[in-house]
């Protein structure tokens, strides 16, 4: 997280990269293309697009495609995410993508469509992401 303050959020560079990733989407069933850019704590950029499958449960969202690339390249922490789609209002990552993103930090998230933007901290979109079955109270003695 310390690197975040050193070089800042470069949204105006990352947004076109997300739109370019969107162009690579494989969305023959929904015709709904999504692009994503993730930025690791060392400033490396990772892109993703949605990849649909005829069996919808096997479809991969743009954010999770980018996370896979980031982790495969050695990234340990994600500090920023841009998600773009050609919609009237900015789309938001699905619940699964929010949870997977939370595994690798609490990034700043910029949601972009052709007409507007919305910016959030991931923890605003998914509060208490690290609580659940693994966070049990200590056993009574």
Secondary structure, DSSP 8 states (H G I E B T S, - for coil): -HHHHHH---HHHHHHHHHHHHTT-B-TTT---EEEEEEETT--EEEEE-B--SSGGG-B-HHHHHHHHHHHTT---EEEEEEEESSSS-----HHHHHHHHTT---EEEEE-SS-EEEEEHHHHSTTTT-STTS------
